[in-house]
Amino acid sequence: MEGALRYMEEAYCGEYDSLTDYAEQFIDDCYADSLKGLPEFIRYHIDYEGIARDMELGGDVFTLEFEGKVHVFYACI
């Protein structure tokens, strides 16, 4: 049980309205400087929904839905 609690604390990424919202926040946090160099018309066409789907299907994250919110966890820490 202790290991599970530690994992929950260390792997928890937060609560979001959708996994797509998490993916958008993740990209903004990790690649903000790179995105600034792109023209606006390209930035507005980033497929955050596809990125979110790939993150989940690829095993990078997993989610739990509770009371209409998506709780995102890193799949491995």
Distance bins in CASP14 RR format, pairs under 12 A and 6 or more apart:
PFRMAT RR
TARGET T0000
AUTHOR 0000-0000-0000
RMODE 2
METHOD distances of the structure
MODEL  1
1 7 0 0 0 0 0 1 0 0 0 0 0
1 8 0 0 0 0 0 1 0 0 0 0 0
2 8 0 0 0 0 0 1 0 0 0 0 0
2 9 0 0 0 0 0 1 0 0 0 0 0
3 9 0 0 0 0 1 0 0 0 0 0 0
3 10 0 0 0 0 1 0 0 0 0 0 0
3 11 0 0 0 0 0 1 0 0 0 0 0
3 77 0 0 0 0 0 1 0 0 0 0 0
4 10 0 0 0 0 0 1 0 0 0 0 0
4 11 0 0 0 0 0 1 0 0 0 0 0
4 73 0 0 0 0 0 1 0 0 0 0 0
5 11 0 0 0 0 0 1 0 0 0 0 0
5 12 0 0 0 0 0 1 0 0 0 0 0
6 12 0 0 0 0 0 1 0 0 0 0 0
6 77 0 0 0 0 1 0 0 0 0 0 0
7 62 0 0 0 0 0 1 0 0 0 0 0
7 73 0 0 0 0 1 0 0 0 0 0 0
7 74 0 0 0 0 1 0 0 0 0 0 0
7 75 0 0 0 0 0 1 0 0 0 0 0
7 76 0 0 0 0 1 0 0 0 0 0 0
7 77 1 0 0 1 0 0 0 0 0 0 0
8 14 0 0 0 0 0 1 0 0 0 0 0
8 62 0 0 0 0 0 1 0 0 0 0 0
8 64 0 0 0 0 0 1 0 0 0 0 0
8 71 0 0 0 0 1 0 0 0 0 0 0
8 73 1 0 0 1 0 0 0 0 0 0 0
8 74 0 0 0 0 0 1 0 0 0 0 0
8 77 0 0 0 0 0 1 0 0 0 0 0
9 73 0 0 0 0 0 1 0 0 0 0 0
9 74 0 0 0 0 0 1 0 0 0 0 0
9 77 0 0 0 0 1 0 0 0 0 0 0
10 73 0 0 0 0 1 0 0 0 0 0 0
10 74 0 0 0 0 1 0 0 0 0 0 0
10 76 0 0 0 0 0 1 0 0 0 0 0
10 77 1 0 1 0 0 0 0 0 0 0 0
11 60 0 0 0 0 0 1 0 0 0 0 0
11 61 0 0 0 0 1 0 0 0 0 0 0
11 62 0 0 0 0 1 0 0 0 0 0 0
11 63 0 0 0 0 0 1 0 0 0 0 0
11 64 0 0 0 0 0 1 0 0 0 0 0
11 71 0 0 0 0 0 1 0 0 0 0 0
11 72 0 0 0 0 1 0 0 0 0 0 0
11 73 1 0 1 0 0 0 0 0 0 0 0
11 74 1 0 1 0 0 0 0 0 0 0 0
11 75 1 0 0 1 0 0 0 0 0 0 0
11 76 0 0 0 0 1 0 0 0 0 0 0
11 77 1 0 1 0 0 0 0 0 0 0 0
12 22 0 0 0 0 0 1 0 0 0 0 0
12 61 0 0 0 0 0 1 0 0 0 0 0
12 62 0 0 0 0 0 1 0 0 0 0 0
12 63 0 0 0 0 0 1 0 0 0 0 0
12 64 0 0 0 0 0 1 0 0 0 0 0
12 71 1 0 0 1 0 0 0 0 0 0 0
12 72 1 0 0 1 0 0 0 0 0 0 0
12 73 1 0 1 0 0 0 0 0 0 0 0
12 74 0 0 0 0 1 0 0 0 0 0 0
12 77 0 0 0 0 1 0 0 0 0 0 0
13 19 0 0 0 0 0 1 0 0 0 0 0
13 21 0 0 0 0 0 1 0 0 0 0 0
13 22 1 0 0 1 0 0 0 0 0 0 0
13 23 0 0 0 0 0 1 0 0 0 0 0
13 25 0 0 0 0 1 0 0 0 0 0 0
13 26 1 0 0 1 0 0 0 0 0 0 0
13 29 0 0 0 0 0 1 0 0 0 0 0
13 52 0 0 0 0 0 1 0 0 0 0 0
13 55 0 0 0 0 0 1 0 0 0 0 0
13 60 0 0 0 0 0 1 0 0 0 0 0
13 61 1 0 0 1 0 0 0 0 0 0 0
13 62 0 0 0 0 0 1 0 0 0 0 0
13 63 0 0 0 0 1 0 0 0 0 0 0
13 64 0 0 0 0 0 1 0 0 0 0 0
13 70 0 0 0 0 0 1 0 0 0 0 0
13 71 0 0 0 0 1 0 0 0 0 0 0
13 72 1 0 1 0 0 0 0 0 0 0 0
13 73 1 0 0 1 0 0 0 0 0 0 0
13 74 1 0 0 1 0 0 0 0 0 0 0
13 75 0 0 0 0 0 1 0 0 0 0 0
13 77 0 0 0 0 0 1 0 0 0 0 0
14 21 0 0 0 0 0 1 0 0 0 0 0
14 22 1 0 0 1 0 0 0 0 0 0 0
14 25 0 0 0 0 1 0 0 0 0 0 0
14 26 0 0 0 0 0 1 0 0 0 0 0
14 61 0 0 0 0 0 1 0 0 0 0 0
14 63 0 0 0 0 0 1 0 0 0 0 0
14 64 0 0 0 0 0 1 0 0 0 0 0
14 66 0 0 0 0 0 1 0 0 0 0 0
14 69 0 0 0 0 1 0 0 0 0 0 0
14 70 0 0 0 0 1 0 0 0 0 0 0
14 71 1 0 0 1 0 0 0 0 0 0 0
14 72 1 0 1 0 0 0 0 0 0 0 0
14 73 0 0 0 0 1 0 0 0 0 0 0
14 74 0 0 0 0 0 1 0 0 0 0 0
15 21 0 0 0 0 1 0 0 0 0 0 0
15 22 0 0 0 0 1 0 0 0 0 0 0
15 25 0 0 0 0 0 1 0 0 0 0 0
15 63 0 0 0 0 0 1 0 0 0 0 0
15 64 0 0 0 0 1 0 0 0 0 0 0
15 65 0 0 0 0 0 1 0 0 0 0 0
15 66 0 0 0 0 1 0 0 0 0 0 0
15 67 0 0 0 0 1 0 0 0 0 0 0
15 68 0 0 0 0 1 0 0 0 0 0 0
15 69 1 0 1 0 0 0 0 0 0 0 0
15 70 1 0 0 1 0 0 0 0 0 0 0
15 71 1 0 1 0 0 0 0 0 0 0 0
15 72 1 0 0 1 0 0 0 0 0 0 0
15 73 0 0 0 0 0 1 0 0 0 0 0
16 22 1 0 1 0 0 0 0 0 0 0 0
16 23 0 0 0 0 1 0 0 0 0 0 0
16 24 0 0 0 0 1 0 0 0 0 0 0
16 25 1 0 0 1 0 0 0 0 0 0 0
16 26 0 0 0 0 0 1 0 0 0 0 0
16 48 0 0 0 0 0 1 0 0 0 0 0
16 52 0 0 0 0 1 0 0 0 0 0 0
16 61 0 0 0 0 0 1 0 0 0 0 0
16 63 0 0 0 0 1 0 0 0 0 0 0
16 64 0 0 0 0 0 1 0 0 0 0 0
16 65 0 0 0 0 0 1 0 0 0 0 0
16 66 0 0 0 0 0 1 0 0 0 0 0
16 68 0 0 0 0 0 1 0 0 0 0 0
16 69 1 0 0 1 0 0 0 0 0 0 0
16 70 1 0 1 0 0 0 0 0 0 0 0
16 71 1 0 0 1 0 0 0 0 0 0 0
16 72 1 0 0 1 0 0 0 0 0 0 0
16 73 0 0 0 0 0 1 0 0 0 0 0
17 23 0 0 0 0 0 1 0 0 0 0 0
17 24 0 0 0 0 0 1 0 0 0 0 0
17 25 0 0 0 0 0 1 0 0 0 0 0
17 52 0 0 0 0 0 1 0 0 0 0 0
17 63 0 0 0 0 0 1 0 0 0 0 0
17 65 0 0 0 0 0 1 0 0 0 0 0
17 67 0 0 0 0 0 1 0 0 0 0 0
17 68 0 0 0 0 1 0 0 0 0 0 0
17 69 1 0 0 1 0 0 0 0 0 0 0
17 70 1 0 0 1 0 0 0 0 0 0 0
17 71 0 0 0 0 0 1 0 0 0 0 0
17 72 0 0 0 0 0 1 0 0 0 0 0
18 24 0 0 0 0 1 0 0 0 0 0 0
18 25 0 0 0 0 0 1 0 0 0 0 0
18 48 0 0 0 0 1 0 0 0 0 0 0
18 49 0 0 0 0 1 0 0 0 0 0 0
18 50 0 0 0 0 0 1 0 0 0 0 0
18 52 1 0 0 1 0 0 0 0 0 0 0
18 53 0 0 0 0 0 1 0 0 0 0 0
18 56 0 0 0 0 0 1 0 0 0 0 0
18 63 0 0 0 0 1 0 0 0 0 0 0
18 65 0 0 0 0 1 0 0 0 0 0 0
18 68 0 0 0 0 1 0 0 0 0 0 0
18 69 0 0 0 0 1 0 0 0 0 0 0
18 70 1 0 1 0 0 0 0 0 0 0 0
18 71 0 0 0 0 0 1 0 0 0 0 0
18 72 0 0 0 0 1 0 0 0 0 0 0
19 25 0 0 0 0 0 1 0 0 0 0 0
19 26 0 0 0 0 0 1 0 0 0 0 0
19 48 0 0 0 0 1 0 0 0 0 0 0
19 49 0 0 0 0 1 0 0 0 0 0 0
19 50 0 0 0 0 1 0 0 0 0 0 0
19 51 0 0 0 0 1 0 0 0 0 0 0
19 52 1 0 1 0 0 0 0 0 0 0 0
19 53 1 0 0 1 0 0 0 0 0 0 0
19 54 0 0 0 0 0 1 0 0 0 0 0
19 55 1 0 0 1 0 0 0 0 0 0 0
19 56 1 0 0 1 0 0 0 0 0 0 0
19 57 0 0 0 0 0 1 0 0 0 0 0
19 60 0 0 0 0 0 1 0 0 0 0 0
19 61 1 0 0 1 0 0 0 0 0 0 0
19 62 0 0 0 0 1 0 0 0 0 0 0
19 63 1 0 1 0 0 0 0 0 0 0 0
19 64 0 0 0 0 0 1 0 0 0 0 0
19 65 0 0 0 0 1 0 0 0 0 0 0
19 69 0 0 0 0 0 1 0 0 0 0 0
19 70 1 0 1 0 0 0 0 0 0 0 0
19 71 0 0 0 0 0 1 0 0 0 0 0
19 72 1 0 0 1 0 0 0 0 0 0 0
19 73 0 0 0 0 0 1 0 0 0 0 0
20 26 0 0 0 0 0 1 0 0 0 0 0
20 27 0 0 0 0 0 1 0 0 0 0 0
20 46 0 0 0 0 0 1 0 0 0 0 0
20 47 0 0 0 0 1 0 0 0 0 0 0
20 48 1 0 1 0 0 0 0 0 0 0 0
20 49 1 0 1 0 0 0 0 0 0 0 0
20 50 1 0 0 1 0 0 0 0 0 0 0
20 51 0 0 0 0 1 0 0 0 0 0 0
20 52 1 0 1 0 0 0 0 0 0 0 0
20 53 0 0 0 0 1 0 0 0 0 0 0
20 54 0 0 0 0 0 1 0 0 0 0 0
20 55 0 0 0 0 0 1 0 0 0 0 0
20 56 0 0 0 0 0 1 0 0 0 0 0
20 63 0 0 0 0 0 1 0 0 0 0 0
20 70 0 0 0 0 1 0 0 0 0 0 0
20 72 0 0 0 0 0 1 0 0 0 0 0
21 27 0 0 0 0 0 1 0 0 0 0 0
21 28 0 0 0 0 0 1 0 0 0 0 0
21 48 0 0 0 0 1 0 0 0 0 0 0
21 49 0 0 0 0 0 1 0 0 0 0 0
21 51 0 0 0 0 0 1 0 0 0 0 0
21 52 0 0 0 0 1 0 0 0 0 0 0
21 63 0 0 0 0 0 1 0 0 0 0 0
21 69 0 0 0 0 0 1 0 0 0 0 0
21 70 1 0 0 1 0 0 0 0 0 0 0
21 72 0 0 0 0 1 0 0 0 0 0 0
22 28 0 0 0 0 0 1 0 0 0 0 0
22 29 0 0 0 0 0 1 0 0 0 0 0
22 48 0 0 0 0 1 0 0 0 0 0 0
22 49 0 0 0 0 0 1 0 0 0 0 0
22 51 0 0 0 0 1 0 0 0 0 0 0
22 52 1 0 0 1 0 0 0 0 0 0 0
22 53 0 0 0 0 0 1 0 0 0 0 0
22 55 0 0 0 0 1 0 0 0 0 0 0
22 56 0 0 0 0 1 0 0 0 0 0 0
22 60 0 0 0 0 0 1 0 0 0 0 0
22 61 1 0 0 1 0 0 0 0 0 0 0
22 62 0 0 0 0 0 1 0 0 0 0 0
22 63 0 0 0 0 1 0 0 0 0 0 0
22 69 0 0 0 0 0 1 0 0 0 0 0
22 70 1 0 0 1 0 0 0 0 0 0 0
22 71 0 0 0 0 1 0 0 0 0 0 0
22 72 1 0 1 0 0 0 0 0 0 0 0
22 73 0 0 0 0 0 1 0 0 0 0 0
22 74 0 0 0 0 0 1 0 0 0 0 0
23 29 0 0 0 0 0 1 0 0 0 0 0
23 30 0 0 0 0 0 1 0 0 0 0 0
23 31 0 0 0 0 0 1 0 0 0 0 0
23 46 0 0 0 0 1 0 0 0 0 0 0
23 47 0 0 0 0 1 0 0 0 0 0 0
23 48 1 0 1 0 0 0 0 0 0 0 0
23 49 1 0 0 1 0 0 0 0 0 0 0
23 50 1 0 0 1 0 0 0 0 0 0 0
23 51 1 0 1 0 0 0 0 0 0 0 0
23 52 1 1 0 0 0 0 0 0 0 0 0
23 53 0 0 0 0 1 0 0 0 0 0 0
23 54 0 0 0 0 1 0 0 0 0 0 0
23 55 1 0 0 1 0 0 0 0 0 0 0
23 56 0 0 0 0 1 0 0 0 0 0 0
23 60 0 0 0 0 0 1 0 0 0 0 0
23 61 0 0 0 0 1 0 0 0 0 0 0
23 63 0 0 0 0 0 1 0 0 0 0 0
23 70 0 0 0 0 0 1 0 0 0 0 0
23 72 0 0 0 0 1 0 0 0 0 0 0
24 30 0 0 0 0 0 1 0 0 0 0 0
24 31 0 0 0 0 0 1 0 0 0 0 0
24 32 0 0 0 0 0 1 0 0 0 0 0
24 35 0 0 0 0 0 1 0 0 0 0 0
24 43 0 0 0 0 0 1 0 0 0 0 0
24 44 0 0 0 0 0 1 0 0 0 0 0
24 46 0 0 0 0 1 0 0 0 0 0 0
24 47 0 0 0 0 0 1 0 0 0 0 0
24 48 1 0 1 0 0 0 0 0 0 0 0
24 49 0 0 0 0 1 0 0 0 0 0 0
24 50 0 0 0 0 0 1 0 0 0 0 0
24 51 0 0 0 0 1 0 0 0 0 0 0
24 52 0 0 0 0 1 0 0 0 0 0 0
24 55 0 0 0 0 0 1 0 0 0 0 0
25 31 0 0 0 0 0 1 0 0 0 0 0
25 32 0 0 0 0 0 1 0 0 0 0 0
25 48 0 0 0 0 1 0 0 0 0 0 0
25 51 0 0 0 0 0 1 0 0 0 0 0
25 52 0 0 0 0 0 1 0 0 0 0 0
25 55 0 0 0 0 0 1 0 0 0 0 0
25 70 0 0 0 0 0 1 0 0 0 0 0
25 72 0 0 0 0 1 0 0 0 0 0 0
26 32 0 0 0 0 0 1 0 0 0 0 0
26 46 0 0 0 0 0 1 0 0 0 0 0
26 48 0 0 0 0 1 0 0 0 0 0 0
26 51 0 0 0 0 1 0 0 0 0 0 0
26 52 0 0 0 0 1 0 0 0 0 0 0
26 54 0 0 0 0 0 1 0 0 0 0 0
26 55 1 0 0 1 0 0 0 0 0 0 0
26 60 0 0 0 0 1 0 0 0 0 0 0
26 61 0 0 0 0 1 0 0 0 0 0 0
26 72 0 0 0 0 1 0 0 0 0 0 0
26 74 0 0 0 0 0 1 0 0 0 0 0
27 33 0 0 0 0 0 1 0 0 0 0 0
27 34 0 0 0 0 1 0 0 0 0 0 0
27 35 1 0 0 1 0 0 0 0 0 0 0
27 38 0 0 0 0 0 1 0 0 0 0 0
27 43 0 0 0 0 0 1 0 0 0 0 0
27 46 1 0 0 1 0 0 0 0 0 0 0
27 47 0 0 0 0 0 1 0 0 0 0 0
27 48 1 0 0 1 0 0 0 0 0 0 0
27 49 0 0 0 0 0 1 0 0 0 0 0
27 50 0 0 0 0 0 1 0 0 0 0 0
27 51 1 0 0 1 0 0 0 0 0 0 0
27 52 0 0 0 0 1 0 0 0 0 0 0
27 54 0 0 0 0 0 1 0 0 0 0 0
27 55 0 0 0 0 0 1 0 0 0 0 0
28 34 0 0 0 0 0 1 0 0 0 0 0
28 35 1 0 0 1 0 0 0 0 0 0 0
28 36 0 0 0 0 0 1 0 0 0 0 0
28 43 0 0 0 0 0 1 0 0 0 0 0
28 46 0 0 0 0 0 1 0 0 0 0 0
28 48 0 0 0 0 1 0 0 0 0 0 0
28 51 0 0 0 0 0 1 0 0 0 0 0
29 35 0 0 0 0 0 1 0 0 0 0 0
30 51 0 0 0 0 0 1 0 0 0 0 0
31 37 0 0 0 0 0 1 0 0 0 0 0
31 38 0 0 0 0 1 0 0 0 0 0 0
31 43 0 0 0 0 0 1 0 0 0 0 0
31 46 0 0 0 0 1 0 0 0 0 0 0
31 51 0 0 0 0 0 1 0 0 0 0 0
32 38 0 0 0 0 0 1 0 0 0 0 0
32 43 0 0 0 0 0 1 0 0 0 0 0
34 42 0 0 0 0 0 1 0 0 0 0 0
34 43 0 0 0 0 0 1 0 0 0 0 0
34 46 0 0 0 0 0 1 0 0 0 0 0
35 42 0 0 0 0 1 0 0 0 0 0 0
35 43 1 0 1 0 0 0 0 0 0 0 0
35 44 0 0 0 0 0 1 0 0 0 0 0
35 46 0 0 0 0 1 0 0 0 0 0 0
35 48 0 0 0 0 0 1 0 0 0 0 0
36 42 0 0 0 0 0 1 0 0 0 0 0
36 43 0 0 0 0 1 0 0 0 0 0 0
37 43 0 0 0 0 1 0 0 0 0 0 0
38 44 0 0 0 0 1 0 0 0 0 0 0
38 45 0 0 0 0 1 0 0 0 0 0 0
38 46 0 0 0 0 1 0 0 0 0 0 0
39 45 0 0 0 0 0 1 0 0 0 0 0
40 46 0 0 0 0 0 1 0 0 0 0 0
46 52 0 0 0 0 0 1 0 0 0 0 0
47 53 0 0 0 0 1 0 0 0 0 0 0
47 54 0 0 0 0 1 0 0 0 0 0 0
48 54 0 0 0 0 0 1 0 0 0 0 0
48 55 0 0 0 0 0 1 0 0 0 0 0
49 55 0 0 0 0 0 1 0 0 0 0 0
49 56 0 0 0 0 0 1 0 0 0 0 0
50 56 0 0 0 0 1 0 0 0 0 0 0
50 57 0 0 0 0 1 0 0 0 0 0 0
50 58 0 0 0 0 0 1 0 0 0 0 0
51 57 0 0 0 0 0 1 0 0 0 0 0
51 58 0 0 0 0 0 1 0 0 0 0 0
51 60 0 0 0 0 0 1 0 0 0 0 0
51 61 0 0 0 0 0 1 0 0 0 0 0
52 58 0 0 0 0 0 1 0 0 0 0 0
52 59 0 0 0 0 0 1 0 0 0 0 0
52 60 0 0 0 0 0 1 0 0 0 0 0
52 61 0 0 0 0 1 0 0 0 0 0 0
52 63 0 0 0 0 1 0 0 0 0 0 0
52 70 0 0 0 0 1 0 0 0 0 0 0
52 72 0 0 0 0 1 0 0 0 0 0 0
53 59 0 0 0 0 0 1 0 0 0 0 0
53 60 0 0 0 0 0 1 0 0 0 0 0
53 61 0 0 0 0 0 1 0 0 0 0 0
53 63 0 0 0 0 0 1 0 0 0 0 0
54 60 0 0 0 0 1 0 0 0 0 0 0
54 61 0 0 0 0 0 1 0 0 0 0 0
55 61 1 0 1 0 0 0 0 0 0 0 0
55 62 0 0 0 0 1 0 0 0 0 0 0
55 63 0 0 0 0 1 0 0 0 0 0 0
55 72 0 0 0 0 1 0 0 0 0 0 0
55 73 0 0 0 0 0 1 0 0 0 0 0
55 74 0 0 0 0 1 0 0 0 0 0 0
55 75 0 0 0 0 1 0 0 0 0 0 0
56 62 1 0 0 1 0 0 0 0 0 0 0
56 63 1 0 0 1 0 0 0 0 0 0 0
56 64 0 0 0 0 0 1 0 0 0 0 0
56 70 0 0 0 0 0 1 0 0 0 0 0
56 72 0 0 0 0 1 0 0 0 0 0 0
56 73 0 0 0 0 0 1 0 0 0 0 0
56 74 0 0 0 0 0 1 0 0 0 0 0
56 75 0 0 0 0 1 0 0 0 0 0 0
57 63 0 0 0 0 0 1 0 0 0 0 0
57 75 0 0 0 0 0 1 0 0 0 0 0
58 75 0 0 0 0 1 0 0 0 0 0 0
58 76 0 0 0 0 0 1 0 0 0 0 0
59 72 0 0 0 0 0 1 0 0 0 0 0
59 73 0 0 0 0 0 1 0 0 0 0 0
59 74 0 0 0 0 1 0 0 0 0 0 0
59 75 1 0 1 0 0 0 0 0 0 0 0
59 76 0 0 0 0 1 0 0 0 0 0 0
60 72 0 0 0 0 0 1 0 0 0 0 0
60 73 0 0 0 0 0 1 0 0 0 0 0
60 74 1 0 0 1 0 0 0 0 0 0 0
60 75 1 0 1 0 0 0 0 0 0 0 0
60 76 0 0 0 0 1 0 0 0 0 0 0
60 77 0 0 0 0 0 1 0 0 0 0 0
61 70 0 0 0 0 0 1 0 0 0 0 0
61 71 0 0 0 0 0 1 0 0 0 0 0
61 72 1 0 1 0 0 0 0 0 0 0 0
61 73 1 0 0 1 0 0 0 0 0 0 0
61 74 1 0 0 1 0 0 0 0 0 0 0
61 75 1 0 1 0 0 0 0 0 0 0 0
61 76 0 0 0 0 1 0 0 0 0 0 0
61 77 0 0 0 0 0 1 0 0 0 0 0
62 70 0 0 0 0 0 1 0 0 0 0 0
62 71 0 0 0 0 1 0 0 0 0 0 0
62 72 1 0 0 1 0 0 0 0 0 0 0
62 73 1 0 1 0 0 0 0 0 0 0 0
62 74 0 0 0 0 1 0 0 0 0 0 0
62 75 1 0 1 0 0 0 0 0 0 0 0
62 76 0 0 0 0 1 0 0 0 0 0 0
62 77 0 0 0 0 0 1 0 0 0 0 0
63 69 0 0 0 0 1 0 0 0 0 0 0
63 70 1 0 1 0 0 0 0 0 0 0 0
63 71 1 0 0 1 0 0 0 0 0 0 0
63 72 1 0 1 0 0 0 0 0 0 0 0
63 73 1 0 0 1 0 0 0 0 0 0 0
63 74 0 0 0 0 0 1 0 0 0 0 0
63 75 0 0 0 0 0 1 0 0 0 0 0
64 70 1 0 0 1 0 0 0 0 0 0 0
64 71 1 0 1 0 0 0 0 0 0 0 0
64 72 0 0 0 0 1 0 0 0 0 0 0
64 73 1 0 0 1 0 0 0 0 0 0 0
65 71 1 0 0 1 0 0 0 0 0 0 0
65 72 0 0 0 0 0 1 0 0 0 0 0
66 72 0 0 0 0 0 1 0 0 0 0 0
END
